[in-house]
């Protein structure tokens, strides 16, 4: 048999996106209790049947009872079905031996034993005889040691081997000289396995290696059991989908958030439309209705320039303006909830970093103060009262916390009425102190904070146990919710993460290859081939950073976020991902799994930022600045819907927030002004031709393209509002002048001006007859 066995540790075998999901404390305690029972009941004098039943009981009690049927099937020791009846297909085949049966059991140095040969026979019976295409894993265990093989390996090595399948079919039909299973094991399976040339990969662990964390009282040690717990779960062994990501919407969170905003989802034909609650069902305490009352009573619609952009009727305009304000406010609050969770994670759960609570923010005035007097100001510029109240909230320099034009024209969140109450959602996540479902009414801002606090937003980072049994809400889940709310008018469908991930992988990798081939005059056909050609890491980074990716209907920014992740993964695959000193991050893997960027070290452990650790600081800084560089240089988006633009910018800021790092003990790295790359506009029409000649326009202007680029770069990295405003004015001045010069040289504009002049003369002519040449 081949000596090329590749043994995976549990952590390395698990889908990395699944690895990131925190199991809750209850699940881990059940796992520990049942595992201790399994190990303590093992008896070396008992039979294999006895031990097989122990394994079955352990798996049922811990994971599979009531969801997946576990029993024997034919000669198979144990099988886990893909459903809860014996009629459902087999998903996992388990061969159980007693601990003392060392002859028949596999070892790390020799897998060509009876237990493995039995797995081969049982697999072929399921796969060939029963034509079962849904086998996921094959397992051999002696209670302590577990060998887990992916069925994909068995498919490739055994089911696809025509010679072996022919021998198997002849054996099953009784056409060979032996009919016993021992004949199959010794005469067919053993020599076949012995002559295998391919690498055999399997996951191995021994429960005895985990005895200390299993039995001691140190809860932190339980983290060592997380990978084991997940490895034997249906999500892994049956390859079931898991709640994590941009492929699955958290409907409970989504439904209650809509309720708090004042929206509801209804069916219109085959589409789901989000709209204002029907008359008679509107709650004046919801954010939207509270805002609409204020906008209407203060006649704010009349103060808006071109109010028709928000709808034809007064009611449409009130709804559109109110919703845009609510999306702006909710964006800020959700961003702050992610920030709060991240600060707590950085400081090992220190609750003094919590600031989004009714104790600190009693009303909408205080929330407005948090937006504009805290987040939008450097610590030294803050008033004394907010310095004390929000001493641990960092300055972020994000335009997310600058008043928008629509706020200046209509309302700030401080204009909302504080006294309004809102009925608690029928499917609310809120519970009373004794664990019962909460009912009644709550003040809107208190309701919002309690609702958000019922979820865990700190899902980025290390393997950990969810102690308080809260549902995880990460950036990807929020992204889906943004997409749904964003498509409220037309019931647009969100693109599942696996599709966006596939699109980005296929298109961007081809674009990278083409860019290198064009720039370097190479003929590389694959990323591996390109890796072997690259000699200068700095130059290679520069080439990738020159790519331009534009989504002309950007929506919530999902495609741009997936593109950002893919570009970092490509740099990892090309071994060019470097820190600011040019040193490679060679001890880490950066890969896209389930449409998320996952960072692991050489041991397969998830990267976790630890501010006081020099190496951790280096990785976090590198990730932040890589993302910043790619967002600023490579990613662009346009959308006709201003709410889409807001949400897209927010999602990109959240991606940077994930890797925000401390510059000093109290000061976080500020976020760049990336909003300039995401524009509101109509991609189907343009004011000027794409081939308009800028040379003539720039000759007559005091500006040039380089000046414009410097102004844009300065704007992105402006450290304060004054510098940012100066750059905004300069950029607008340059654009206005270039537009004017292009217009003067555009023959269509010249002709239009001539025709307008002729029309003016004709419409303002006072004489009945045209003047003669002599009169002229």
MARDRENPA-818692 format. One record per residue (C-alpha): residue in one letter; x negated, z, y negated. Coordinates in steps of 0.001 Angstrom, whole numbers, plus 500000, padded with zeros to 6 digits. Example, Ala and Ser with C-alpha at 12.3 -4.5 7.8 and 13.67 -1.06 7.14 Angstrom:
BEGIN
a487700507800504500s486330507140501060
//
This chain:
BEGIN
x500000500000500000x498920499459496416x497011502327494821x498571501422491492x501175504132491114x502203504971487588x503587508509487346x505778509304484358x506339512803483037x510012513629482371x509683513252478604x508132509783478923x510887508573481255x513792509388478934x515185506985476348x513516508153473133x516732508016471123x518336510264473767x515297512551473599x516001513124469890x519494514477470538x519612518254470641x521372519821473628x523451522823472652x522619526368473703x525597526595476100x524446523507478036x520905524867478372x522110528291479536x524323526694482223x521356524553483318x519068527605483544x521616529697485424x522319526971487995x518657526053488403x517647529679489046x520441529846491622x519201526632493287x515617527886493537x516509531429494618x518880530254497356x516334527909498886x515397529184502350x512523527636504287x514083528592507623x517317526756506843x518162523131507680x518039520000505543x521847520016505483x521718523465503867x519299522276501167x521221519051500597x524299521155499788x522261523275497361x521201520128495478x524787518861495456x526133522174494103x523452522317491406x524204518798490141x527975519299490247x528006522641488440x525514521555485789x526625518013485007x528970516031487221x532002518106488255x535302516388487316x533530513295485970x531465511833488833x532038512238492576x529044513556494567x529026513472498357x527448511829501371x528081508159502098x527344506874505584x523805507923506473x522916508561502806x522144512246502217x523817512294498803x525159509775496336x526467510106492787x529303507688492146x529814505881488838x533298507441488615x535152510501489888x536344509080493226x534699507876496433x536094504406495687x533876504050492626x530546502309493121x527413504298493940x525157504882490928x522467507202492331x521121507538495896x519472510885496743x517348511658499807x517024515450500221x514417517114502446x513834520808503085x510751522328501387x508808522714504656x509215519065505718x505919517883504250x505495515048506786x508550513070505748x508530513967502040x506727511874499433x503661513161497649x502047511967494429x499233510452496502x501369508897499221x504872507572498763x504953505481501968x506696508220503941x509985508420505798x511881509707502730x510862506648500686x511530504287503605x515004505834503917x515625505153500221x514661501500500772x517120501152503674x519980502899501860x519311500810498752x519408497524500698x522662498544502361x524258499228498988x522726496270497196x522808493544499895x525575494584502301x527994496099499754x526856493826496910x526637496829494562x525056495785491251x525554499189489619x522844501297491282x520860503038488536x518320505375490180x517007506490493582x515816510067494070x513813511932496716x513619515731496504x512708518810498532x514397521189496036x511122521779494156x509547518327493835x511547515383492489x510597511694492660x512893509442490608x512745505630490865x514536503197488554x516747500808490539x515290497933488481x512012498484490361x513786498389493741x515619495225492665x512356493488491837x510316494733494821x512915494755497588x516240493036496806x514521489964495331x512118489586498266x513699486936500490x511521487755503513x512411491467503445x516115490756502870x516107488339505848x514512491003508077x517010493596506830x520000491326507519x518655490516510999x518181494239511668x521709495110510499x523145492306512657x521219493524515740x519150490365515980x515796492189516209x514130493929519158x514983497373517785x518281498756516481x517402502312515445x516653503302511874x513232504513513042x512523500934514102x513383499744510567x511204502444508994x508119501868511184x508294498126511875x509786496731508659x509706499149505699x506334500848506291x504231497654506621x506098496003503750x505464498952501406x501841499127502582x501249495512501528x502887495796498097x500602494588495327x502737495517492304x502477498811490445x504991501445491563x506309503493488673x508263506707489152x509034509971487400x507728513150488994x508212516836488271x508059520137490140x510573522848489190x507973525514490021x505912524384487011x508760525538484764x509292528978486286x508042530914483244x510286529322480558x513145529328483068x513075533074483698x511670534724480572x513726535858477553x511879533821474933x514478531350473636x511793529181472022x510272528559475475x513556526954476507x512474523871474544x510156523130477489x513262522647479659x514971520064477419x513373516997479030x514227518296482540x517809518983481503x518193515443480154x516406513764483063x519064514818485597x522013514275483252x524546511438483692x523305509925480420x519950509322482125x520643509025485865x523798506924485390x522503505267482187x525629506250480270x525915505727476506x525171508797474424x526331509863470998x523517509262468620x523414506268466675x524508503159464899x526443502024467967x528987504851467978x531195506174465183x531923509906465022x535681509524464608x536344513204463977x533874513403461109x535071510058459749x538761511030459871x538295514349458079x535995512844455451x538667510219454663x541227513037454365x539066514941451853x538465511790449806x542184510911449913x542081507796452080x543698506796455357x543144504056457908x546080501840458869x546483498814461116x547289495470459537x547670492927462309x544463493125464313x542493494773461496x542071498371460404x542422498715456638x541339501749454621x543499502476451606x545044505075449375x547472507350451173x551092506178451050x553375507624448382x554786510906449588x551625511597451622x549177511874448735x547432515201448134x546603515905444503x543738518096445703x541887515159447315x538957513750445345x540636510372444838x544033511663443651x542384514283441434x540279511525439837x543210509099439456x545316511740437647x542482512280435155x541743508563434666x545435507816434109x546266510760431830x543214510142429635x543911506365429546x540382505594430733x541226502126432112x541744500840428558x538163501864427693x536660499739430465x535225496402429440x536962493687431477x539330495971433453x540632492944435404x537514493177437599x539135496252439159x542476494621439983x545511492896438534x547876495840438186x547373499273436671x547751500891440114x545088498619441651x542729499412438784x543291503159439071x542580503014442819x539460500814442501x537905502851439683x538811506133441397x537327504971444702x534088503783443068x533699507195441452x534453508995444737x531924506875446643x529295507669443985x529992511410444274x530209511466448083x526959509451448313x525180512091446252x526657514993448215x525808513511451635x522282512704450446x521920516313449286x523224517591452625x520510515593454400x517932516918451913x519085520512452439x518848520145456229x515402518595455924x514096521385453688x515374523972456186x513667522114459041x510379521938457117x510580525720456588x511573526713460143x515272527321459430x514750529433456282x518287529830454867x517002530399451342x516658526604451157x520445526170451480x522054525208448181x525272523322449051x527655526243449443x530657527681447614x528550530778446831x526101528686444779x528452525930443610x531817527478442775x533416524501441039x533035520864440009x531197521874436802x528480523535438876x528252520469441137x527848518244438072x525095520586436889x523331520229440252x523445516420439978x522145516043436434x520434519283435382x518624519955438659x518000516842440769x517500514577437747x515008516874435979x511508518020436748x511303521729437428x509523522446434135x512313520710432170x515198522605433774x517191525263431920x516445528856432873x519837529447434518x519512526493436921x515837527283437527x516912530624438953x519957529382440878x518249526334442391x514603527389442465x513904525672445815x515649522368445098x512985519713444395x512951517015441732x513392513623443399x513274511124440491x516055509052442071x518491507013439985x521110508272442442x521200511338440179x521550509488436907x525000508978435365x526435505566436244x528085503227433748x531495503849435318x530992507622434925x530012507228431265x533121505117430649x535615507162432687x534910510514434392x532210512803435644x532942515012438639x533101517955436213x536316516429434793x538175517082438053x540564520035438222x539083522968440139x542376524707440946x543759521919443140x544046522703446859x544096520415449872x545878520912453229x543420521244456121x543244518081458237x545304518198461448x542232517373463561x539878519540461511x536548520767462824x537020524027460886x537499527236462861x538503530774461888x536149533731462464x537675534324465911x537149530692466917x540704529434466469x541583526202464691x541873526773460937x545117525801459188x546607526142455710x545068524977452424x541662525205450783x540234524534447370x538864520962447512x535210521793446826x535239524770449217x536846522552451869x534172519878451401x531272522330451753x532799524096454785x533484520739456424x529895519544455924x528520522896457076x530387522527460385x527972519704461306x524224519581461862x522444517135459569x518931518090460703x518770515659463620x515529513956462623x512389515334464230x511469517558467111x513013518344470466x515052521447469888x518150523279471077x521295523309468976x521916527037468723x525245526980466857x527035524249468799x527453521922465817x527908518171466202x524908516145465034x525328513820462075x522231511731461350x521485508901458931x522628506250461424x526015507903461957x526448508176458181x525493504516457889x528367503553460173x530794505632458129x529550503966454944x530096500558456543x533665501425457498x534602502771454048x532783499889452403x534897497277454200x538145498931453153x539706495863451488x539411493302454241x539149495504457320x535707494115458007x534081495116461288x530752496899461350x527924495262463269x526887497433466237x523326498698466047x522169496920469204x523145493542467670x521393494230464354x518336495489466249x518251492332468391x518690490033465363x515841491728463523x513527491758466524x514044488067467276x513914486715463720x511304488961462098x508762488694464921x509013484893464712x508641485069460925x505537487277461255x503958484841463727x504718481899461445x503340483729458400x500028484464460143x499801480948461601x500440479381458173x498096481747456311x495229481737458810x495769478295460334x496259479873463781x498546478817466645x499643482166468065x502789482115470210x503278485846470741x502627489230469144x500120490014471933x498216486820471158x498297487654467454x496965491165468162x493920489668469889x493161487462466843x493396490085464099x490048491413462875x490849492677459367x493599495332459372x493869495447455590x494363491683455348x496895491734458208x498951494401456416x498842492330453241x500157489263455095x503089491187456613x503856492846453271x504184489379451700x507231488571453859x510520488393451938x513741489355453724x516965488908451778x520483489731452941x522797487770450596x525857489791451695x524086493106452167x527130495330452698x526016498857453509x522404497763454083x522374498072457881x520382494858458351x517762495895455781x517314499322457414x516895497662460827x514397495223459257x512426498127457800x512176499777461219x511222496508462930x508396495753460467x506870499194461099x507205498667464870x505475495268464540x502580496860462641x502339499420465439x502266496691468113x499530494865466187x497549498148465883x497285497787462104x499381500772460983x496946502728458823x496941505679456454x495997505390452782x492314505741453646x492506502817456048x492340504966459204x494583503863462070x497355506074463453x496126505410466965x497416508592468636x501036507686467901x503654505190469026x506199503750466588x509010501862468278x512622500894467659x514983502398470235x518763502150469848x518248500772466337x516241503838465258x512535504186464542x511119506728467003x507653508239466538x505950509927469503x502440511150470227x500288510379473275x502143513038475298x505511511491474537x506462514359472202x508544513491469153x506641513651465873x507655516602463710x506448517067460135x504654520377459609x503629520676455931x500659522965456615x499206520785459374x496656518253458095x497293515642460813x501065515999460499x500734515565456723x498689512375457245x501337510822459511x504228511817457227x502493510429454129x501687507192455957x505288506720457072x506636507424453583x504288504990451845x504664502304454535x508418502451454068x508015502425450295x505715499378450406x508025497437452734x511183498307450764x509563497368447447x507862494166448590x509865492797451506x513513493867451379x516115492430449014x519897492426449019x522856491116447041x526545491949447302x529567491107445193x530984494594445807x529386497251443547x530235499961446107x528224498061448726x525241497997446397x525491501767445861x525714502434449603x522848500069450452x520566501741447916x521571505124449302x520686504117452869x517231502960451801x516688506203449870x517733508138452987x515093506256455007x512472507423452505x513917510932452445x513338511192456219x509595511094455525x509451512896452184x506383515148452105x505029518012450061x502399517127447450x501893520826446814x503454523997448202x506672523513446224x506669519887445046x508044517016447149x506829513440446666x509296511730444325x511358508763445458x510576505345443933x513202503406441964x514088500933444708x517473500069443183x515976497041441412x515767495175444766x519492495526445513x521639493610443042x525355493221442441x526278489536442240x527781486500443916x525324484841446302x527423481682446537x526867480658442928x523817480706440667x523367480336436965x520262478200437340x519043475807440003x516559477347442403x514137474543441510x514390475180437748x510969474661436127x509667477927434708x506423476438433376x507961474947430251x509982478095429604x506962480360429991x504770478201427720x507014478993424763x507420482661425730x505056485518424997x505691486718428586x504504485404431934x505428486025435567x502574488505436011x503880490553433061x507298490609434694x505846491723438032x503868494538436390x507011495669434548x509003495729437807x506244497637439619x505996500153436765x509783500591436863x509730501296440602x507077503968440204x508214505422436866x507702509185436912x510295510049434281x513451508734432626x511749507688429402x509267505425431191x512057504044433361x514264503228430341x511338501513428592x510736499328431641x514453498519431966x514478497333428355x511291495304428817x512521493676432054x515835492742430442x514003491343427393x511742489163429580x514697487910431636x516760487124428520x513936485135426950x513230483181430141x516959482454430561x517140481132427005x514110478892427457x515406477508430778x518764476794429143x517107474902426278x515300472646428752x518220472161431130x519720468641430692x523094469923431897x523101472659429248x521985470155426590x524787467775427579x527319470623427626x526275471694424134x526604468098422908x530098467770424413x531122471127422931x529906469894419533x531926466701419841x535022468688420857x534517470978417875x534323468011415489x537384466421417027x539477469604416915x538379470458413372x538647466932411956x540668466878408660x540755463127408126x543179460843409886x540620458128410443x537000458394411421x534516457948408575x532907454544408251x529145454119408556x528960453704404787x530921456961404235x528695458795406678
//
